[in-house]
Structures are given as structure tokens and as C-alpha cells.
Amino acid sequence: MSRFKAGDAVQFNRIFMHKGIFVTQRNPTKIKAVREAAGAEAEYDVIFLDAEGNPHVVEKVKEADLLQA
């Protein structure tokens, strides 16, 4: 069972670059979709807003990479 559900506010637990944009813990983020498979860790599609407020989607994020906001 997944820890988060669609619409939950989350934070990434690290700083990384996604398609040329830095993603930090300060970017507003929320779960867009949840993928669950039997015997596997849940994966999430996460929406984050860049500095200008434009939405971007990071797909297949592992649960271990997310924190509750």
C-alpha cells in the first residue's frame, strides 16, 4: 500500500536537476498519480512548480525519495 495518495503535498528529500530545472525542497509539489504493483515499491508522478510558477511533472518517483510536506 502506498504512503501517499493523489493530491497529497510532498517534498523531495534531495536537490536534483529535471530537464534543466533545479528541483529543491522549497518547490511546491504534490502527487499527480500513484502506481502500485504487487511486491514492488509504489511509484509516483509528482507535479512541481518552478520559480516562475510553471508546472512540471517528474514521473516514476520512488516513495523513498519523498517526504510528507
All heavy atoms as a GROMACS GRO file, in nm:
protein
  543
    1MET      N    1   0.085  -0.118   0.000
    1MET     CA    2   0.000   0.000   0.000
    1MET      C    3   0.089   0.124   0.000
    1MET      O    4   0.187   0.131   0.071
    1MET     CB    5  -0.091  -0.001   0.121
    1MET     CG    6  -0.183   0.114   0.126
    1MET     SD    7  -0.315   0.081   0.243
    1MET     CE    8  -0.410   0.225   0.216
    2SER      N    9   0.051   0.223  -0.078
    2SER     CA   10   0.132   0.344  -0.089
    2SER      C   11   0.110   0.436   0.031
    2SER      O   12   0.004   0.438   0.091
    2SER     CB   13   0.100   0.418  -0.218
    2SER     OG   14  -0.034   0.458  -0.219
    3ARG      N   15   0.214   0.510   0.063
    3ARG     CA   16   0.211   0.603   0.175
    3ARG      C   17   0.136   0.731   0.140
    3ARG      O   18   0.079   0.796   0.227
    3ARG     CB   19   0.356   0.637   0.212
    3ARG     CG   20   0.378   0.664   0.356
    3ARG     CD   21   0.526   0.670   0.385
    3ARG     NE   22   0.571   0.806   0.368
    3ARG     CZ   23   0.698   0.841   0.359
    3ARG    NH1   24   0.791   0.752   0.361
    3ARG    NH2   25   0.730   0.967   0.346
    4PHE      N   26   0.138   0.770   0.013
    4PHE     CA   27   0.076   0.893  -0.033
    4PHE      C   28  -0.035   0.862  -0.132
    4PHE      O   29  -0.038   0.756  -0.192
    4PHE     CB   30   0.180   0.982  -0.102
    4PHE     CG   31   0.301   1.010  -0.019
    4PHE    CD1   32   0.424   0.952  -0.052
    4PHE    CD2   33   0.295   1.092   0.091
    4PHE    CE1   34   0.537   0.977   0.023
    4PHE    CE2   35   0.408   1.117   0.168
    4PHE     CZ   36   0.529   1.059   0.134
    5LYS      N   37  -0.126   0.958  -0.149
    5LYS     CA   38  -0.232   0.943  -0.249
    5LYS      C   39  -0.234   1.066  -0.338
    5LYS      O   40  -0.173   1.169  -0.304
    5LYS     CB   41  -0.367   0.920  -0.180
    5LYS     CG   42  -0.417   1.034  -0.095
    5LYS     CD   43  -0.549   0.997  -0.031
    5LYS     CE   44  -0.614   1.109   0.042
    5LYS     NZ   45  -0.544   1.176   0.146
    6ALA      N   46  -0.302   1.059  -0.450
    6ALA     CA   47  -0.310   1.171  -0.543
    6ALA      C   48  -0.362   1.295  -0.472
    6ALA      O   49  -0.458   1.289  -0.395
    6ALA     CB   50  -0.398   1.136  -0.661
    7GLY      N   51  -0.295   1.408  -0.493
    7GLY     CA   52  -0.334   1.533  -0.431
    7GLY      C   53  -0.257   1.567  -0.305
    7GLY      O   54  -0.262   1.681  -0.259
    8ASP      N   55  -0.185   1.470  -0.247
    8ASP     CA   56  -0.108   1.497  -0.125
    8ASP      C   57   0.009   1.591  -0.154
    8ASP      O   58   0.077   1.577  -0.256
    8ASP     CB   59  -0.051   1.367  -0.066
    8ASP     CG   60  -0.153   1.285   0.007
    8ASP    OD1   61  -0.267   1.331   0.025
    8ASP    OD2   62  -0.119   1.172   0.047
    9ALA      N   63   0.034   1.684  -0.064
    9ALA     CA   64   0.151   1.771  -0.073
    9ALA      C   65   0.271   1.693  -0.021
    9ALA      O   66   0.264   1.628   0.083
    9ALA     CB   67   0.130   1.897   0.010
   10VAL      N   68   0.380   1.696  -0.096
   10VAL     CA   69   0.502   1.624  -0.059
   10VAL      C   70   0.622   1.715  -0.083
   10VAL      O   71   0.610   1.823  -0.139
   10VAL     CB   72   0.518   1.494  -0.140
   10VAL    CG1   73   0.410   1.394  -0.106
   10VAL    CG2   74   0.520   1.522  -0.290
   11GLN      N   75   0.739   1.666  -0.040
   11GLN     CA   76   0.867   1.732  -0.067
   11GLN      C   77   0.964   1.626  -0.115
   11GLN      O   78   0.958   1.510  -0.071
   11GLN     CB   79   0.926   1.795   0.058
   11GLN     CG   80   0.854   1.915   0.109
   11GLN     CD   81   0.923   1.969   0.233
   11GLN    OE1   82   0.988   1.897   0.306
   11GLN    NE2   83   0.908   2.098   0.256
   12PHE      N   84   1.055   1.665  -0.204
   12PHE     CA   85   1.164   1.575  -0.240
   12PHE      C   86   1.267   1.580  -0.128
   12PHE      O   87   1.286   1.684  -0.066
   12PHE     CB   88   1.228   1.619  -0.372
   12PHE     CG   89   1.142   1.592  -0.492
   12PHE    CD1   90   1.072   1.695  -0.553
   12PHE    CD2   91   1.130   1.465  -0.543
   12PHE    CE1   92   0.992   1.671  -0.663
   12PHE    CE2   93   1.050   1.440  -0.653
   12PHE     CZ   94   0.982   1.542  -0.713
   13ASN      N   95   1.334   1.468  -0.102
   13ASN     CA   96   1.432   1.465   0.006
   13ASN      C   97   1.573   1.498  -0.042
   13ASN      O   98   1.669   1.480   0.031
   13ASN     CB   99   1.430   1.330   0.078
   13ASN     CG  100   1.469   1.214  -0.011
   13ASN    OD1  101   1.507   1.233  -0.125
   13ASN    ND2  102   1.461   1.094   0.042
   14ARG      N  103   1.585   1.546  -0.166
   14ARG     CA  104   1.715   1.581  -0.222
   14ARG      C  105   1.697   1.692  -0.326
   14ARG      O  106   1.586   1.719  -0.370
   14ARG     CB  107   1.780   1.459  -0.287
   14ARG     CG  108   1.699   1.401  -0.400
   14ARG     CD  109   1.754   1.267  -0.450
   14ARG     NE  110   1.665   1.207  -0.546
   14ARG     CZ  111   1.669   1.227  -0.677
   14ARG    NH1  112   1.762   1.305  -0.728
   14ARG    NH2  113   1.584   1.168  -0.758
   15ILE      N  114   1.807   1.753  -0.363
   15ILE     CA  115   1.806   1.853  -0.470
   15ILE      C  116   1.856   1.784  -0.596
   15ILE      O  117   1.955   1.711  -0.592
   15ILE     CB  118   1.897   1.972  -0.434
   15ILE    CG1  119   1.843   2.042  -0.309
   15ILE    CG2  120   1.908   2.069  -0.550
   15ILE    CD1  121   1.935   2.146  -0.252
   16PHE      N  122   1.788   1.806  -0.709
   16PHE     CA  123   1.831   1.745  -0.834
   16PHE      C  124   1.787   1.831  -0.951
   16PHE      O  125   1.712   1.926  -0.935
   16PHE     CB  126   1.775   1.602  -0.848
   16PHE     CG  127   1.625   1.594  -0.854
   16PHE    CD1  128   1.560   1.585  -0.975
   16PHE    CD2  129   1.549   1.594  -0.738
   16PHE    CE1  130   1.422   1.578  -0.981
   16PHE    CE2  131   1.412   1.587  -0.742
   16PHE     CZ  132   1.347   1.578  -0.864
   17MET      N  133   1.837   1.798  -1.070
   17MET     CA  134   1.800   1.871  -1.190
   17MET      C  135   1.706   1.785  -1.273
   17MET      O  136   1.730   1.667  -1.294
   17MET     CB  137   1.924   1.907  -1.271
   17MET     CG  138   1.893   1.996  -1.389
   17MET     SD  139   2.038   2.074  -1.457
   17MET     CE  140   2.061   2.206  -1.342
   18HIS      N  141   1.595   1.846  -1.317
   18HIS     CA  142   1.496   1.778  -1.402
   18HIS      C  143   1.477   1.861  -1.528
   18HIS      O  144   1.426   1.973  -1.520
   18HIS     CB  145   1.364   1.762  -1.327
   18HIS     CG  146   1.254   1.704  -1.410
   18HIS    ND1  147   1.252   1.572  -1.445
   18HIS    CD2  148   1.145   1.761  -1.466
   18HIS    CE1  149   1.144   1.550  -1.519
   18HIS    NE2  150   1.078   1.664  -1.533
   19LYS      N  151   1.523   1.808  -1.641
   19LYS     CA  152   1.511   1.876  -1.770
   19LYS      C  153   1.562   2.020  -1.764
   19LYS      O  154   1.497   2.114  -1.810
   19LYS     CB  155   1.367   1.872  -1.820
   19LYS     CG  156   1.317   1.731  -1.847
   19LYS     CD  157   1.178   1.731  -1.902
   19LYS     CE  158   1.132   1.586  -1.926
   19LYS     NZ  159   0.997   1.580  -1.981
   20GLY      N  160   1.677   2.038  -1.700
   20GLY     CA  161   1.741   2.170  -1.693
   20GLY      C  162   1.690   2.261  -1.585
   20GLY      O  163   1.730   2.377  -1.578
   21ILE      N  164   1.604   2.213  -1.497
   21ILE     CA  165   1.547   2.294  -1.389
   21ILE      C  166   1.586   2.232  -1.255
   21ILE      O  167   1.566   2.112  -1.235
   21ILE     CB  168   1.393   2.299  -1.399
   21ILE    CG1  169   1.351   2.357  -1.534
   21ILE    CG2  170   1.334   2.381  -1.285
   21ILE    CD1  171   1.205   2.337  -1.565
   22PHE      N  172   1.643   2.313  -1.165
   22PHE     CA  173   1.674   2.263  -1.032
   22PHE      C  174   1.545   2.242  -0.953
   22PHE      O  175   1.459   2.329  -0.950
   22PHE     CB  176   1.765   2.359  -0.955
   22PHE     CG  177   1.909   2.346  -0.993
   22PHE    CD1  178   1.970   2.442  -1.071
   22PHE    CD2  179   1.983   2.237  -0.951
   22PHE    CE1  180   2.103   2.431  -1.106
   22PHE    CE2  181   2.116   2.225  -0.985
   22PHE     CZ  182   2.176   2.321  -1.064
   23VAL      N  183   1.535   2.127  -0.889
   23VAL     CA  184   1.421   2.096  -0.803
   23VAL      C  185   1.475   2.088  -0.660
   23VAL      O  186   1.568   2.011  -0.633
   23VAL     CB  187   1.356   1.962  -0.843
   23VAL    CG1  188   1.236   1.932  -0.754
   23VAL    CG2  189   1.314   1.963  -0.989
   24THR      N  190   1.418   2.168  -0.571
   24THR     CA  191   1.462   2.170  -0.432
   24THR      C  192   1.345   2.138  -0.340
   24THR      O  193   1.231   2.123  -0.385
   24THR     CB  194   1.518   2.310  -0.394
   24THR    OG1  195   1.411   2.404  -0.390
   24THR    CG2  196   1.624   2.356  -0.492
   25GLN      N  197   1.372   2.135  -0.211
   25GLN     CA  198   1.267   2.110  -0.113
   25GLN      C  199   1.170   2.227  -0.104
   25GLN      O  200   1.060   2.213  -0.054
   25GLN     CB  201   1.327   2.083   0.026
   25GLN     CG  202   1.397   1.951   0.037
   25GLN     CD  203   1.544   1.957  -0.002
   25GLN    OE1  204   1.595   2.058  -0.048
   25GLN    NE2  205   1.613   1.846   0.014
   26ARG      N  206   1.207   2.343  -0.156
   26ARG     CA  207   1.120   2.462  -0.148
   26ARG      C  208   1.021   2.472  -0.263
   26ARG      O  209   0.928   2.552  -0.256
   26ARG     CB  210   1.204   2.588  -0.140
   26ARG     CG  211   1.276   2.599  -0.006
   26ARG     CD  212   1.354   2.724   0.001
   26ARG     NE  213   1.473   2.705  -0.082
   26ARG     CZ  214   1.563   2.797  -0.107
   26ARG    NH1  215   1.549   2.916  -0.059
   26ARG    NH2  216   1.668   2.771  -0.181
   27ASN      N  217   1.039   2.392  -0.368
   27ASN     CA  218   0.942   2.395  -0.478
   27ASN      C  219   0.810   2.338  -0.430
   27ASN      O  220   0.807   2.230  -0.370
   27ASN     CB  221   0.991   2.310  -0.596
   27ASN     CG  222   1.110   2.370  -0.667
   27ASN    OD1  223   1.222   2.335  -0.635
   27ASN    ND2  224   1.086   2.457  -0.761
   28PRO      N  225   0.697   2.406  -0.457
   28PRO     CA  226   0.566   2.347  -0.424
   28PRO      C  227   0.546   2.219  -0.506
   28PRO      O  228   0.562   2.221  -0.629
   28PRO     CB  229   0.467   2.455  -0.464
   28PRO     CG  230   0.547   2.581  -0.474
   28PRO     CD  231   0.685   2.540  -0.513
   29THR      N  232   0.515   2.109  -0.440
   29THR     CA  233   0.497   1.981  -0.507
   29THR      C  234   0.375   1.907  -0.454
   29THR      O  235   0.338   1.923  -0.338
   29THR     CB  236   0.620   1.890  -0.488
   29THR    OG1  237   0.644   1.875  -0.349
   29THR    CG2  238   0.744   1.947  -0.554
   30LYS      N  239   0.313   1.827  -0.542
   30LYS     CA  240   0.204   1.740  -0.498
   30LYS      C  241   0.199   1.618  -0.588
   30LYS      O  242   0.249   1.619  -0.700
   30LYS     CB  243   0.070   1.812  -0.492
   30LYS     CG  244   0.012   1.851  -0.624
   30LYS     CD  245  -0.124   1.917  -0.602
   30LYS     CE  246  -0.184   1.957  -0.735
   30LYS     NZ  247  -0.317   2.015  -0.718
   31ILE      N  248   0.136   1.513  -0.538
   31ILE     CA  249   0.124   1.387  -0.611
   31ILE      C  250   0.019   1.402  -0.720
   31ILE      O  251  -0.093   1.446  -0.694
   31ILE     CB  252   0.084   1.272  -0.516
   31ILE    CG1  253   0.186   1.256  -0.402
   31ILE    CG2  254   0.064   1.142  -0.592
   31ILE    CD1  255   0.322   1.211  -0.446
   32LYS      N  256   0.055   1.365  -0.843
   32LYS     CA  257  -0.040   1.366  -0.954
   32LYS      C  258  -0.102   1.228  -0.971
   32LYS      O  259  -0.222   1.216  -0.994
   32LYS     CB  260   0.030   1.408  -1.082
   32LYS     CG  261  -0.060   1.406  -1.204
   32LYS     CD  262   0.015   1.446  -1.329
   32LYS     CE  263  -0.079   1.439  -1.448
   32LYS     NZ  264  -0.010   1.468  -1.572
   33ALA      N  265  -0.021   1.122  -0.962
   33ALA     CA  266  -0.070   0.986  -0.983
   33ALA      C  267   0.014   0.888  -0.902
   33ALA      O  268   0.130   0.915  -0.873
   33ALA     CB  269  -0.065   0.950  -1.131
   34VAL      N  270  -0.047   0.775  -0.867
   34VAL     CA  271   0.019   0.669  -0.791
   34VAL      C  272   0.018   0.542  -0.874
   34VAL      O  273  -0.083   0.506  -0.933
   34VAL     CB  274  -0.055   0.643  -0.657
   34VAL    CG1  275   0.013   0.534  -0.578
   34VAL    CG2  276  -0.067   0.771  -0.576
   35ARG      N  277   0.134   0.474  -0.878
   35ARG     CA  278   0.143   0.344  -0.946
   35ARG      C  279   0.184   0.240  -0.841
   35ARG      O  280   0.290   0.253  -0.782
   35ARG     CB  281   0.249   0.347  -1.055
   35ARG     CG  282   0.214   0.432  -1.172
   35ARG     CD  283   0.318   0.410  -1.283
   35ARG     NE  284   0.298   0.506  -1.388
   35ARG     CZ  285   0.361   0.622  -1.398
   35ARG    NH1  286   0.451   0.654  -1.309
   35ARG    NH2  287   0.334   0.703  -1.496
   36GLU      N  288   0.098   0.141  -0.822
   36GLU     CA  289   0.128   0.034  -0.726
   36GLU      C  290   0.132  -0.099  -0.799
   36GLU      O  291   0.048  -0.124  -0.885
   36GLU     CB  292   0.023   0.029  -0.617
   36GLU     CG  293   0.022   0.151  -0.528
   36GLU     CD  294  -0.078   0.137  -0.415
   36GLU    OE1  295  -0.039   0.085  -0.310
   36GLU    OE2  296  -0.192   0.177  -0.436
   37ALA      N  297   0.228  -0.181  -0.762
   37ALA     CA  298   0.237  -0.316  -0.817
   37ALA      C  299   0.263  -0.411  -0.702
   37ALA      O  300   0.330  -0.377  -0.604
   37ALA     CB  301   0.351  -0.324  -0.919
   38ALA      N  302   0.207  -0.530  -0.712
   38ALA     CA  303   0.223  -0.630  -0.605
   38ALA      C  304   0.371  -0.660  -0.584
   38ALA      O  305   0.444  -0.688  -0.679
   38ALA     CB  306   0.148  -0.756  -0.641
   39GLY      N  307   0.415  -0.651  -0.460
   39GLY     CA  308   0.552  -0.685  -0.425
   39GLY      C  309   0.656  -0.581  -0.464
   39GLY      O  310   0.774  -0.606  -0.451
   40ALA      N  311   0.614  -0.465  -0.512
   40ALA     CA  312   0.708  -0.361  -0.552
   40ALA      C  313   0.677  -0.231  -0.480
   40ALA      O  314   0.566  -0.208  -0.435
   40ALA     CB  315   0.702  -0.339  -0.702
   41GLU      N  316   0.779  -0.148  -0.469
   41GLU     CA  317   0.761  -0.017  -0.407
   41GLU      C  318   0.673   0.071  -0.498
   41GLU      O  319   0.683   0.067  -0.620
   41GLU     CB  320   0.898   0.050  -0.390
   41GLU     CG  321   0.893   0.182  -0.321
   41GLU     CD  322   1.031   0.246  -0.304
   41GLU    OE1  323   1.126   0.201  -0.371
   41GLU    OE2  324   1.041   0.339  -0.225
   42ALA      N  325   0.586   0.149  -0.437
   42ALA     CA  326   0.498   0.238  -0.514
   42ALA      C  327   0.582   0.344  -0.584
   42ALA      O  328   0.686   0.388  -0.535
   42ALA     CB  329   0.398   0.304  -0.421
   43GLU      N  330   0.536   0.384  -0.702
   43GLU     CA  331   0.597   0.493  -0.777
   43GLU      C  332   0.494   0.602  -0.797
   43GLU      O  333   0.374   0.574  -0.805
   43GLU     CB  334   0.648   0.445  -0.913
   43GLU     CG  335   0.765   0.352  -0.905
   43GLU     CD  336   0.817   0.312  -1.042
   43GLU    OE1  337   0.738   0.315  -1.139
   43GLU    OE2  338   0.935   0.277  -1.051
   44TYR      N  339   0.541   0.727  -0.807
   44TYR     CA  340   0.451   0.840  -0.814
   44TYR      C  341   0.489   0.932  -0.929
   44TYR      O  342   0.607   0.944  -0.964
   44TYR     CB  343   0.460   0.922  -0.684
   44TYR     CG  344   0.428   0.843  -0.561
   44TYR    CD1  345   0.528   0.776  -0.492
   44TYR    CD2  346   0.298   0.834  -0.514
   44TYR    CE1  347   0.499   0.702  -0.378
   44TYR    CE2  348   0.268   0.761  -0.401
   44TYR     CZ  349   0.370   0.695  -0.333
   44TYR     OH  350   0.340   0.622  -0.222
   45ASP      N  351   0.390   0.997  -0.987
   45ASP     CA  352   0.412   1.110  -1.075
   45ASP      C  353   0.390   1.232  -0.988
   45ASP      O  354   0.285   1.246  -0.924
   45ASP     CB  355   0.314   1.110  -1.192
   45ASP     CG  356   0.338   0.995  -1.290
   45ASP    OD1  357   0.444   0.931  -1.282
   45ASP    OD2  358   0.250   0.970  -1.372
   46VAL      N  359   0.489   1.321  -0.985
   46VAL     CA  360   0.485   1.436  -0.895
   46VAL      C  361   0.489   1.564  -0.977
   46VAL      O  362   0.573   1.580  -1.066
   46VAL     CB  363   0.605   1.432  -0.797
   46VAL    CG1  364   0.603   1.553  -0.704
   46VAL    CG2  365   0.604   1.303  -0.716
   47ILE      N  366   0.398   1.656  -0.947
   47ILE     CA  367   0.395   1.788  -1.011
   47ILE      C  368   0.470   1.886  -0.921
   47ILE      O  369   0.446   1.889  -0.800
   47ILE     CB  370   0.251   1.838  -1.029
   47ILE    CG1  371   0.172   1.746  -1.118
   47ILE    CG2  372   0.250   1.979  -1.084
   47ILE    CD1  373   0.024   1.782  -1.126
   48PHE      N  374   0.560   1.964  -0.981
   48PHE     CA  375   0.624   2.071  -0.904
   48PHE      C  376   0.618   2.200  -0.985
   48PHE      O  377   0.605   2.198  -1.107
   48PHE     CB  378   0.769   2.036  -0.867
   48PHE     CG  379   0.867   2.045  -0.981
   48PHE    CD1  380   0.939   2.161  -1.004
   48PHE    CD2  381   0.889   1.937  -1.065
   48PHE    CE1  382   1.030   2.170  -1.108
   48PHE    CE2  383   0.980   1.943  -1.169
   48PHE     CZ  384   1.050   2.061  -1.192
   49LEU      N  385   0.622   2.311  -0.914
   49LEU     CA  386   0.621   2.442  -0.978
   49LEU      C  387   0.762   2.499  -0.977
   49LEU      O  388   0.830   2.496  -0.874
   49LEU     CB  389   0.528   2.538  -0.904
   49LEU     CG  390   0.380   2.496  -0.896
   49LEU    CD1  391   0.301   2.600  -0.818
   49LEU    CD2  392   0.321   2.474  -1.033
   50ASP      N  393   0.806   2.552  -1.094
   50ASP     CA  394   0.938   2.613  -1.100
   50ASP      C  395   0.931   2.755  -1.042
   50ASP      O  396   0.826   2.798  -0.992
   50ASP     CB  397   0.993   2.610  -1.243
   50ASP     CG  398   0.910   2.690  -1.343
   50ASP    OD1  399   0.828   2.775  -1.301
   50ASP    OD2  400   0.927   2.668  -1.464
   51ALA      N  401   1.041   2.828  -1.049
   51ALA     CA  402   1.048   2.962  -0.989
   51ALA      C  403   0.948   3.059  -1.050
   51ALA      O  404   0.902   3.151  -0.984
   51ALA     CB  405   1.189   3.017  -1.004
   52GLU      N  406   0.910   3.037  -1.176
   52GLU     CA  407   0.813   3.124  -1.242
   52GLU      C  408   0.669   3.077  -1.222
   52GLU      O  409   0.576   3.139  -1.271
   52GLU     CB  410   0.842   3.133  -1.393
   52GLU     CG  411   0.968   3.212  -1.426
   52GLU     CD  412   1.094   3.130  -1.411
   52GLU    OE1  413   1.090   3.007  -1.431
   52GLU    OE2  414   1.197   3.188  -1.375
   53GLY      N  415   0.650   2.964  -1.155
   53GLY     CA  416   0.517   2.912  -1.129
   53GLY      C  417   0.463   2.818  -1.235
   53GLY      O  418   0.346   2.785  -1.235
   54ASN      N  419   0.550   2.775  -1.328
   54ASN     CA  420   0.509   2.681  -1.433
   54ASN      C  421   0.513   2.538  -1.381
   54ASN      O  422   0.610   2.498  -1.316
   54ASN     CB  423   0.602   2.694  -1.555
   54ASN     CG  424   0.598   2.832  -1.615
   54ASN    OD1  425   0.491   2.886  -1.638
   54ASN    ND2  426   0.715   2.889  -1.637
   55PRO      N  427   0.410   2.459  -1.409
   55PRO     CA  428   0.408   2.320  -1.360
   55PRO      C  429   0.492   2.227  -1.447
   55PRO      O  430   0.501   2.243  -1.568
   55PRO     CB  431   0.260   2.283  -1.370
   55PRO     CG  432   0.208   2.368  -1.481
   55PRO     CD  433   0.286   2.496  -1.477
   56HIS      N  434   0.557   2.131  -1.381
   56HIS     CA  435   0.636   2.028  -1.447
   56HIS      C  436   0.605   1.896  -1.376
   56HIS      O  437   0.578   1.894  -1.256
   56HIS     CB  438   0.786   2.056  -1.436
   56HIS     CG  439   0.824   2.188  -1.496
   56HIS    ND1  440   0.855   2.204  -1.628
   56HIS    CD2  441   0.836   2.310  -1.440
   56HIS    CE1  442   0.885   2.329  -1.652
   56HIS    NE2  443   0.873   2.398  -1.539
   57VAL      N  444   0.614   1.785  -1.449
   57VAL     CA  445   0.586   1.654  -1.392
   57VAL      C  446   0.712   1.568  -1.393
   57VAL      O  447   0.778   1.554  -1.496
   57VAL     CB  448   0.474   1.580  -1.471
   57VAL    CG1  449   0.451   1.442  -1.414
   57VAL    CG2  450   0.346   1.661  -1.469
   58VAL      N  451   0.747   1.514  -1.277
   58VAL     CA  452   0.855   1.416  -1.265
   58VAL      C  453   0.786   1.280  -1.252
   58VAL      O  454   0.708   1.259  -1.159
   58VAL     CB  455   0.944   1.443  -1.142
   58VAL    CG1  456   1.056   1.342  -1.134
   58VAL    CG2  457   0.998   1.584  -1.145
   59GLU      N  458   0.812   1.191  -1.345
   59GLU     CA  459   0.746   1.060  -1.346
   59GLU      C  460   0.830   0.954  -1.276
   59GLU      O  461   0.952   0.964  -1.269
   59GLU     CB  462   0.719   1.018  -1.490
   59GLU     CG  463   0.624   1.112  -1.563
   59GLU     CD  464   0.602   1.073  -1.707
   59GLU    OE1  465   0.685   1.002  -1.765
   59GLU    OE2  466   0.499   1.116  -1.762
   60LYS      N  467   0.761   0.853  -1.227
   60LYS     CA  468   0.822   0.734  -1.166
   60LYS      C  469   0.917   0.767  -1.050
   60LYS      O  470   1.028   0.717  -1.042
   60LYS     CB  471   0.894   0.651  -1.272
   60LYS     CG  472   0.799   0.598  -1.378
   60LYS     CD  473   0.872   0.511  -1.476
   60LYS     CE  474   0.774   0.458  -1.579
   60LYS     NZ  475   0.838   0.376  -1.680
   61VAL      N  476   0.871   0.851  -0.959
   61VAL     CA  477   0.947   0.885  -0.840
   61VAL      C  478   0.923   0.777  -0.736
   61VAL      O  479   0.810   0.740  -0.708
   61VAL     CB  480   0.903   1.023  -0.784
   61VAL    CG1  481   0.976   1.055  -0.656
   61VAL    CG2  482   0.923   1.131  -0.888
   62LYS      N  483   1.030   0.726  -0.678
   62LYS     CA  484   1.017   0.622  -0.575
   62LYS      C  485   0.973   0.684  -0.442
   62LYS      O  486   1.002   0.798  -0.412
   62LYS     CB  487   1.150   0.551  -0.557
   62LYS     CG  488   1.200   0.485  -0.685
   62LYS     CD  489   1.262   0.354  -0.655
   62LYS     CE  490   1.310   0.289  -0.780
   62LYS     NZ  491   1.211   0.218  -0.853
   63GLU      N  492   0.900   0.605  -0.365
   63GLU     CA  493   0.848   0.653  -0.236
   63GLU      C  494   0.961   0.698  -0.144
   63GLU      O  495   0.945   0.792  -0.067
   63GLU     CB  496   0.767   0.539  -0.171
   63GLU     CG  497   0.685   0.585  -0.055
   63GLU     CD  498   0.588   0.479  -0.010
   63GLU    OE1  499   0.491   0.453  -0.083
   63GLU    OE2  500   0.611   0.422   0.098
   64ALA      N  501   1.075   0.633  -0.151
   64ALA     CA  502   1.189   0.667  -0.065
   64ALA      C  503   1.243   0.807  -0.093
   64ALA      O  504   1.313   0.863  -0.010
   64ALA     CB  505   1.299   0.563  -0.082
   65ASP      N  506   1.214   0.864  -0.210
   65ASP     CA  507   1.263   0.996  -0.247
   65ASP      C  508   1.170   1.108  -0.203
   65ASP      O  509   1.197   1.226  -0.232
   65ASP     CB  510   1.282   1.006  -0.398
   65ASP     CG  511   1.395   0.916  -0.448
   65ASP    OD1  512   1.487   0.887  -0.369
   65ASP    OD2  513   1.390   0.877  -0.566
   66LEU      N  514   1.059   1.076  -0.135
   66LEU     CA  515   0.960   1.176  -0.096
   66LEU      C  516   0.943   1.185   0.054
   66LEU      O  517   0.955   1.085   0.125
   66LEU     CB  518   0.825   1.143  -0.160
   66LEU     CG  519   0.819   1.142  -0.313
   66LEU    CD1  520   0.685   1.090  -0.359
   66LEU    CD2  521   0.847   1.280  -0.368
   67LEU      N  522   0.911   1.305   0.100
   67LEU     CA  523   0.878   1.330   0.240
   67LEU      C  524   0.740   1.395   0.246
   67LEU      O  525   0.700   1.467   0.155
   67LEU     CB  526   0.980   1.427   0.302
   67LEU     CG  527   1.125   1.387   0.298
   67LEU    CD1  528   1.212   1.503   0.341
   67LEU    CD2  529   1.149   1.267   0.386
   68GLN      N  530   0.670   1.376   0.356
   68GLN     CA  531   0.541   1.442   0.378
   68GLN      C  532   0.567   1.591   0.396
   68GLN      O  533   0.656   1.629   0.470
   68GLN     CB  534   0.472   1.384   0.501
   68GLN     CG  535   0.331   1.432   0.520
   68GLN     CD  536   0.235   1.370   0.420
   68GLN    OE1  537   0.247   1.253   0.387
   68GLN    NE2  538   0.143   1.449   0.371
   69ALA      N  539   0.491   1.675   0.329
   69ALA     CA  540   0.509   1.821   0.341
   69ALA      C  541   0.439   1.875   0.462
   69ALA      O  542   0.348   1.821   0.515
   69ALA     CB  543   0.458   1.890   0.216
   0.00000   0.00000   0.00000
